[in-house]
């Protein structure tokens, strides 16, 4: 996944490994977007995304 992140020029990535017959799960973002991972499992990623341009 790291190779794909670099190729697509994303700054950050969270990847959940394959488990059994399931496929993996991943999300990527650039630093211009503020993201905070709240929690995750093999089925979901719970993420807060904030708009840096909007302010408070």
Buried (B, 14 or more C-beta within 10 A) or exposed (E): EEEEBEEEEBEEBBBBEEEEEEEEBEBBBEEEEEBEEEEBEEEEBEBEEEEEEEEE
